[in-house]
Amino acid sequence: MTFGLLALVAGAFAQQSEIAKWDPAMAVKTAVVTNGVKWIDGKYLPIEGRAFNDVEHYYDRLPAGVTTNVNGGVRSMKHHTSGMLFRFVTDSRSLHIKWTPYSGGLSMDHMPSTGVSGIDVYRWDTARGRWCYVKTGRITNPAGATCELGWTPGTPCIINLPLYNGIRSFSLGIDPGAKIEPYAHRSGVEKPVVFYGTSITHGGCCSRPGLGFVNIVGRDLDVPVVGLGFSGSGVMEFEMSEHLARIDASCYVLDCLWNMGMKSWSNGAGCPGRNVDENYEPFIRNLRAKRPDVPIVMAERCDVWCKGPNDQDVYIRKLYEKLVAEGWKNLVYLPKDKMFTGDFDGTVDGCHPNDLGMRSMADAFAPAVKAALKLK
């Protein structure tokens, strides 16, 4: 299909995503006080990482209307809450958290339940000038879990949601007389940085949600993020470019190479429907056409061995140079050489990063995003 015909086929997805602003009146109106705790439904808390309202379930990452032009992995994993978080400031002296996971599969053989289905809490430390980890909400029962902690009134808070599971319900409990307010980003960036990628972007396989590299980049740069990593399924179908383009983003980060092939592989077939040299250029051209002023980061394939560019990397480097020669602006190229620790200690299985590897990934991606956003 030509680029023009592809655009016509996907035209139904071109409308912009409109996310309702946080409504403090609804948070008050719907709150329920039980045993000295005021419970607020997560639907009425200041949330980040949720990019669409036309969804099947409130916490879904993609619209309900994702079609079979997008692979089944994406359609099922759109229910995961990777990259979603609540960010607020409260004058409560305690926090009580209740959540029910979307799926009963709480863990994987190479990723614990704390990362797959748990939550974790961060506080803003003014003295250190950074977000600091406070507590993990652990889960052992598919019916749900709870987490309680003391809190210093006036301290900004982040609650990260599960990476490889979703949320059916979430409630935050605070003191009966306490209030909740959104907490602004010190970077001044209010539109999200949208990451689209594979299992590593999804969060596999860190020990808790806050250690996914997308969430680390969000904290390090103090910018909102949207995490659209789909394990084994980030293959840059044209329709996905339409969904990304609906998001009013500050920057797009494309990191899909692990899940894609090349036509030159396997006697010229490669991975039909999933080849870099078939999908990448139509995808990025449509994204730029729909969002002409939004910066795009083109990332090489993260590689434990760091032995230099592979043929996928060579292809996107040539494409990058071609687009720059055409006059494209706000295009950032991210080589692979700093994405991993340089040995296998940064992985859980020789491929997916553990917590150490996720920090290394974040340290590579953050400067590229910072350059794209022109942050000081």
N, C-alpha and C positions, 0 to 999 in steps of 0.2 A: 504493500500500500504506500502511496505517496504521503508526504507530510500533510499536504492540503486535505486529502481524503481522511486521514487520521483525525485531523482537527474537526472535520465535519461530524465524524462518528462520535467523537467525545464531546461535542458541543453542549450536550445536556448537562454536563458537570461544571460548566464554566462560571456559574453564579458564585458570588463571594460568600464565604462562611461568615455568618453573623453570630457572635457569641454575646449573650445577654450580660450586661454589667451586674456586678454584685449588688444585691438589694438589701441594705441593712434592715429595712422595715420588715421584709419577709423573714429575716433571721430572727428578729424579735417576735414577730407574730406567730411563727411556727414552733418556737422554743417550748420545751416541756420541762418543768422542774419536778424531779423525783429524788427523794431522800437527800435533799440539800444540794443537788447538782442540777444545773440548767443544761439540758441537752439540746444541741443544735444539729439538725440534719446536714450532712455534708453538701447537699444540693444548695444550701444557703450559706456556705462558707466561701471565702475568697480562694478560688482555685486557679491554678496555672497548668498548662499542658493539655488542656481540653480544648480542642480546636473547632468542634462542630456541634451544632444543636440538633440537626436532623439525624438523630442516632436511634438505634434500636434500644439501647440501654444508656442511661445518663452518663456513665463513665467510659463509654466506648471512645476509641481513638479515631475512628473513621465513620462516615455516614452510613445509614442503613442501606442506601442504594448502591453500594459497591457491587459491581456486576461480575459475571463470570469471565469478563475480559481481564480480571485480576485474579491471580491464583488463589486456590482454596486456603493456603496457609495464611495469607493476609486476611481473608474473609473471616477466618476463625479467630485469629489473634488480634483482630481489631478490638476485642473485648478486654484485652490486657491494658493495665493502667500505667505502663512504662512511661516515665517522664512526667506523670501527673503529680501534683503536690498542692497542699494548702499552705498559703503564706500569709501570715497575719501578725498583728500585735494585740496583746490582751493584758488587762489589768487583773486577771485571775491569779490566785495563789496556787492553783492546782489545775492539772489537765487530766481528763478522763477520756479515753478513746475506745470506741467499739467499732468493729468492722466485720462484715461477712464476705468471704471471698466468692468470686464468681464460680470457680471450679473447685471440685474436691481434690484435685491433684495438687497437693500443697508443696511438693518438692520434686526434684529430678535427681538422677543418679550422680550428677556432677555439679549440682547447685542446691544449697540448703533451702529449707522452707522460709527462713528469714529473708532471703533474697527473692524467692519465687512469689511468696504469698504474704510476707510480713510487711510491716511499716517501720520507719525510723524517724526520729525527731532531732532537729537541729535548733540551736539558738544563736542569735547574733551576739558576738562577744565584742563589745566596743573597745576594750583595752587592746585586744589582739587585732581588731579590724578585720574579722573574718567570721564565717559561720563555723560553729563547733558542734560536734556530735554530742548528743545527750543520752538517748536511750533507744533501744530496739523493741518494737512490739512483736513478740514471738507468737507463733500460731501452731497448734497441734490438732485442732478440731475443725473439720470442714464447716461446722455450723457457725463458726465465728470465734473471735478472740477479743480480749480487752487489754488495755495498757493504762497505767496510772503513774503520774509523776508530779512532784512539787514544781512550782514555777515562780520565778521572780516577777512580780507585776511590772508591766511595761517592757518586758523583754520580747523582741521579735522572734517569731517561731516559724519553722518549716516542718511540715509533716509529709514525708515522701510516701507515695502509695506503691503497691506491689509491682514488680517488674514483669514476671511471667504468669501472672494471674490477674483477674479483674476484681472489681468491687461490686457487690450487689447492694450493699448498704454501708453507710459510714455515719457515725455520730460523734460529735465532740462535746464533752461535758466541761463546764466551767462554773465558777462560783455564781450563785443566783444573781448577785448585783453587778457582776462583771460584764464587760463589753468586748466585742471583737471588731477590729478594723483592719483593712488591707494594709500591707507594708510596702511602700514604694521602693523601686530599685535605685540604688545610688548611682548606677551607671547612666541613668537617664533613658535607657532603652526600655520601652514598654511593649513593643511588638516582639513576638517570640522569634527565637532562632529555631528553625525547623530542621531537625536531623532526620534524614531518610536513609535506612541502611538495613543491615543484616542482624544476625543473632547478637553480635557484639554491641551494636548500637541499641539493640533490644535490652541489653543488660547482662547477657550471659558471659561469665558465670560468677558474678561477685556475691559476697556474703549477705549484703543488705542493700535496699534500694538506693540509699544516698551515695553508694559507691559505684553505681553505674557511671561511665565516663560522661554521658550526656548531662546527668545531674551534677557531677563535679564541675563541668564547664559552666553550667548555670550559676553555681555558687561562686566559683573563682572569679568570674567576670561580672557577677551580680546582674544577670540578664535572664528573662523568662525563656524557657525552652519548650519545644514540643518534640517528643520522642516517637518517631515513626520507624523504629527498627522492627523487622519481622523475621524471626528465626527461620533460616533456610528459604526465605520467600521474598527478599528484596531484589527484584529483578527488573525494575524500571519499565513496567508496562506503561503504554501511553496514557491509559486512564489514570494511573497513579499521578502523572504529572498534572492532570486536571484537578485531582483532589488536593495536591499540594498547593496549586495555584489559587485555590479558594481561600487559603489561609493568608491573612494580612500579616506577612512575616517581615522581620527586619533583615533576615538572612536565611538562605537555604544551604544545607550541608549535604552533599551527595556521597554516600559511602557504601555502595552496593556491590563492589567487585567480587567479594567472596562468594556470592550466590549466583554468579553469572559465568558463562563460558565465552568461547570465541569460535567463530565459524571455522577457523583453521584447525580446531581440535577434532579428533575422531573422524579423520578422512573428509574434512570439510563440512561436517554437520554441526559440530559443536554441541550446544544445548539449545535446540529449537525453541524459540519463544523466550529464551533467557540469555541471548548472546549480547555481550558488550557492544560489538561492532554492528549490531542491528538495532538495539534499543536505546543506547545512550544518547546519540545525537538527536533523534526525534524528541526524546524526553526533555533534554536541556533546552532545545530550541523552543518547544512549546511553553516551558516554564518561563523562559525569558520573554517570550511574546506576551504572555499573560501578566507578567510582573516585570516590566522592562527596567525598573529602577532598583530592584532588590538584588543585593550581592549574592553570588553563588560561590561556594567552596567546592572544588572538585578534588576528592581525596583518593590517593592511590590505595592499593590493597594492603592493609596492615599485615605484616609478615614477621613471624617470630625470628626467622633466620636473617632478615635484613640483608640479603645478598644482592640487592639491586633490583631495578624494575623488571617485572615479568611482561609478557606480551600484552596483557590487559593494561598495565600501567603505561606502556609505550603507546598504546592506542589512544588513551585519554590525554596523554601529554601532547600528542600530535593534534588531537581535536582541540585542546586548549589553545595551542599555538595558532591553529586555523581560525578560531573564534576571535582571538585577540587581533589577528591580522585583518579580520573583517571589521574591526572597530569596537568590539565588545568591551565595555568598562565593568568595573566592580566584579571581576572574576579572579578568584584566588586559587592557586594550585598548591596542594598539600602533598609533598613526597612522603614516602613510607618510613624513611630512615630513623625517625625518632618515635614511632608509634608504640614500640614494645621495648622491653628492658634489655634486649640483646641476647637473652638466653631463655630457657624454658621455665625459669622460676616465676616468670610473670604470667604463667598459664595454669589452668586447672587440668588440661588434657593435651597439651602440646599445641593448642590452637586458641581456645577461648580464654580471655584474660581472667585471672583471679583479681583480688583487690589490688595487689601490687601492679599488675598489668593494666588495670583500669586507670590507676593514677598516671602511669606512663602514657596511656592513650590520651587522657585529658590534657597532659602537659604538651602533647603534640597538637591537639585540635584547638586548644584555647588561643594560642597565638594567631592561628589562621582565622578564627572567628573574630578575634580582636582587630586584626588587620582589615577584615571585610567590613566591620562596623565602624572602623576608623576611631576606635577608642584609644585614649591616651594611657 
